[in-house]
Each structure stands twice: as structure tokens, then as C-alpha cells.
């Protein structure tokens, strides 16, 4: 799936069908909260969709923890056929792609942002006035 660079305006004005907002301190906690949220949706997402959502959530939260000085916002919303994942952090630095490092000592990585861009249908990044950003990723249900 290719990602678009902005959410559809008509969807932004509609109220979400279901929403869960909280603060998270680990990608494990974010995945657990996401599993619980997905279990409340009707119809339930397919196992493949569930794994896609969990991977996007994990990568966004991991990036916020690693590069954004922690997660400041975490919100899940469902709107008709889309799950919207929102993850905020206190860094204004935009995500960037870098060459993946697989077999080298050190932190490794470089896979997260390309994975998110591949799996999410819509991605929007909003910079905050007082520093930080929120990344919105829409995933088809």
C-alpha cells in the first residue's frame, strides 16, 4: 500500500465511531492497549489487519521513544473503514529514511519509517507551535 501525504478533509470533520486516548511509556504497552481497542470494534479486524495495526503502532511508538524524547500523545480512533493511530512526541525533527543497518554492532535499525509508510494508507505530520509533533497514520480496516 502506498501512503498519501494528507488525511481526507471530509473524514477529519466527522466524529470518530470509537476513540481511546492515553499516554504510553513503551511499545509493549501501546500494543496491549491497541489489542484491547481492536477487540471492541465491530466487525472485528482480520488477523492480518490486526498485525498490520500492531506493527504500525509499535514502530511509531518506538520512534517517538528513541528519537522524540518520549511519547506525549497516543490515541486510537476508528472511523468507518479506517483506524487512525496518533502518536505525539516532543521533538520537531521530522522522520527520515536512512539505510537499514542489519548486521552491524550498535543500535541498528532504519526499518521503522519505511515500514510505516508502506503499511499506512494516509500519513500526516503536524508540527506543534511549542515544539514537538503528532504523526497520524490511517490504516484500512
N, C-alpha and C positions, 0 to 999 in steps of 0.2 A: 504494500500500500504506500502510495506517496502522500506526503503531508502537504497541507495547504498552509499558507502563512497567516491566515486570519480566520477567526470564527465567523460564522454566518450571522449577520446583524439581526435577522429575524429570530434566530434562536436565542440571542442574548436578551431579548426583551420578554421572552416567555418565562414564566416561573418554572423552576425545576419540578419534576414529578417527585423526587426524593433527594434529600441532601443530608450529608454527615460532615460536620466540621470539628476538628480537634487539633491539638498540637502533638507532634510525634518527635521522638528522640532517637529512633533507629529505623532502619529499613524493615527489620523484622516486625516491629510494632505496626508500621504502616501496612505491611502485607496482611497482618492479622486483622486490623481494622477494615481493610479492603475486603477480605474474605467475608467478614460479618456483614458489611454493607451489601455486597453482591448477593448474599443469601436472602436479603429482604426484597430483592427485585422480582417482579412477576411480569412476564415469564423470566425464569432463571436463565442467566447467560449459559452458553455452551461451555463445556470444559476447556475447549481451545480458547474461547474468548476470555474466560476467567484467567487462564495462564498468561494471555497477552496483557490483560489489565494489570495483573500482579507484577509482571516484568517491567512494564512502564512505570508503575508506582515505585518499585524497588530502585530503578535507575534514577528517576527524578529525585527521590529522597536521598539516595546515596550521593548524588552530585551536590545536592544542597548541603549535606553534612560535610563532604570532603572539600568543596570549593567555595561554598557560600556562607560559611560561618554558622551553619546550623539551619534547621527548618523553622521558619517563623509562621508559616501557614500551611495547613493541609486540609483540603476539602474535596469531597466526592459528591457529585451530583449526577442524577440521571435525568435525561430529557428525551422522552420518546425513544429513539433508537440509538442514542449516544450517551456514553458515560464520560463526564468531564472530570478530569483529575487536575487539581490546582495545588501547586507546591511553591511556597514562597521562601526566600532566604534574604539575608541582609547584605548581599553583595550585588553591586550594579554591573559586575562583569557578565557579559553575555556568554552563553555556552559556545564552545568552539570545538570543531573537529580536530583531532590530532591523530597521528599514525598510531594504530594499536600496538601495544607492547605486550607480547605474549610470553616469550621465553627469556626475559631479562630480569636480573635481580632488581629489587626495589618495588615501588608501588605497582608498576604495570598499569594496565587499563587502557583507556582510549576507545572502548566499545560502547559506552553508555549513550552518548548523544546520538550516534548513528542508529542505534537500536530504537531509541525513542522516535526519531524522525521516520524510521521505516514502519513502525507499528501504529503510530497515531495518525488519524485522518486529518486533524486540524491541530496546529500548534500556534499559540500566540504567547509572546513575551511582553509583559508590561513592566516598565521601569517605574519605581516609586519616586515621588518627589524627595523624600527624606532618606534616600539610599535604599538599595535592595530591589528585588524584582519578584514577580509572580509568573510562573510558567503554567500555562493552561494547555492540556493535551486532551483532545477529544478522541475517543475510541468507539468504533461502531459496536453496538451490542447485537 
